[in-house]
């Protein structure tokens, strides 16, 4: 009697793990990033956001692709993390204090890096 019950519990646990792992969601967000240093900064901030599983910023297109667990975070929180790092995220603007602390090459007006 114990063995079938334990097998059932284990099976349900395994199914739960598979279901939880398959709930990852991906979002693409346009940023104001202009260089490789921007990429490092944004990806670092996103790494500390609870629920974010991975992020990859394509500097040329200025689009960050974020894979996250929607049970732990959402797009608004992800955009907020990008804003706190000093960068715009789609329609939301960068935190002014964080933006002012960025290196000159990372600012929107940094023309030499705009097309990288």
C-alpha positions as CSV (number, residue, x, y, z in Angstrom):
1,X,0.0,0.0,0.0
2,X,2.8,2.4,0.8
3,X,4.7,1.8,-2.4
4,X,1.8,2.8,-4.8
5,X,1.1,5.9,-2.7
6,X,4.7,7.0,-2.8
7,X,4.8,6.4,-6.5
8,X,1.8,8.6,-7.0
9,X,3.2,11.4,-4.8
10,X,6.5,11.2,-6.7
11,X,4.7,11.3,-10.0
12,X,2.7,14.3,-9.1
13,X,5.8,16.1,-7.8
14,X,7.7,15.4,-11.1
15,X,4.7,16.6,-13.1
16,X,4.7,19.8,-11.0
17,X,8.4,20.4,-11.7
18,X,8.0,20.0,-15.4
19,X,5.0,22.3,-15.5
20,X,6.8,25.0,-13.5
21,X,9.8,24.9,-15.8
22,X,7.7,25.2,-18.9
23,X,6.0,28.4,-17.7
24,X,8.9,30.6,-18.8
25,X,7.8,33.6,-20.8
26,X,9.9,35.8,-23.2
27,X,9.6,39.5,-23.8
28,X,11.5,41.9,-26.1
29,X,12.0,45.4,-24.8
30,X,13.4,48.3,-26.8
31,X,16.0,50.2,-24.7
32,X,18.2,53.3,-25.1
33,X,21.4,51.3,-24.9
34,X,24.2,52.5,-27.2
35,X,27.3,50.4,-26.4
36,X,28.8,47.3,-24.8
37,X,29.0,48.9,-21.4
38,X,25.2,49.5,-21.6
39,X,24.7,45.8,-22.4
40,X,26.7,44.8,-19.2
41,X,24.8,47.3,-17.0
42,X,21.3,46.3,-18.2
43,X,22.0,42.5,-18.1
44,X,23.5,42.9,-14.6
45,X,20.4,44.7,-13.3
46,X,18.1,42.2,-14.8
47,X,20.1,39.3,-13.3
48,X,19.1,40.6,-9.8
49,X,15.4,40.9,-10.7
50,X,13.5,38.0,-9.0
51,X,12.0,35.7,-11.6
52,X,14.3,36.7,-14.5
53,X,15.9,33.6,-15.9
54,X,18.1,35.2,-18.6
55,X,18.5,38.4,-20.6
56,X,20.4,39.3,-23.7
57,X,20.7,42.8,-25.1
58,X,21.5,43.2,-28.8
59,X,23.3,46.5,-28.9
60,X,22.8,47.1,-32.6
61,X,19.0,46.8,-32.4
62,X,18.8,48.1,-28.8
63,X,16.4,45.3,-27.9
64,X,16.8,43.2,-24.8
65,X,15.2,39.7,-24.8
66,X,14.2,38.6,-21.3
67,X,13.1,35.1,-20.3
68,X,11.3,35.2,-17.0
69,X,8.9,33.3,-14.8
70,X,5.5,35.1,-14.8
71,X,4.7,33.7,-11.4
72,X,7.6,35.7,-9.9
73,X,7.8,38.9,-12.0
74,X,6.1,40.7,-14.8
75,X,6.9,43.0,-17.7
76,X,6.3,46.2,-15.7
77,X,8.9,45.1,-13.0
78,X,11.4,44.1,-15.7
79,X,11.0,47.6,-17.4
80,X,11.4,49.2,-14.0
81,X,14.7,47.3,-13.4
82,X,15.9,48.6,-16.8
83,X,14.8,52.2,-15.9
84,X,16.6,51.9,-12.5
85,X,19.8,51.0,-14.4
86,X,19.6,54.4,-16.2
87,X,18.0,53.3,-19.5
88,X,14.6,53.7,-21.3
89,X,12.5,50.6,-21.7
90,X,9.9,50.9,-24.4
91,X,7.6,53.8,-23.4
92,X,9.0,54.1,-19.9
93,X,11.9,56.6,-19.3
94,X,15.1,56.1,-17.4
95,X,15.5,57.0,-13.8
96,X,17.0,60.5,-14.0
97,X,19.5,60.0,-11.1
98,X,20.7,56.6,-12.6
99,X,20.9,58.1,-16.1
100,X,23.0,61.0,-14.8
101,X,25.5,58.5,-13.3
102,X,26.0,56.7,-16.6
103,X,29.3,57.0,-18.4
104,X,29.2,59.6,-21.2
105,X,29.4,56.8,-23.9
106,X,26.2,55.3,-22.5
107,X,24.1,58.4,-22.7
108,X,21.5,58.9,-25.5
109,X,23.5,61.8,-26.9
110,X,26.6,59.7,-27.4
111,X,26.6,60.0,-31.2
112,X,29.8,57.9,-31.9
113,X,28.1,54.8,-30.4
114,X,24.6,55.2,-31.6
115,X,24.9,52.8,-34.5
116,X,26.9,50.0,-32.8
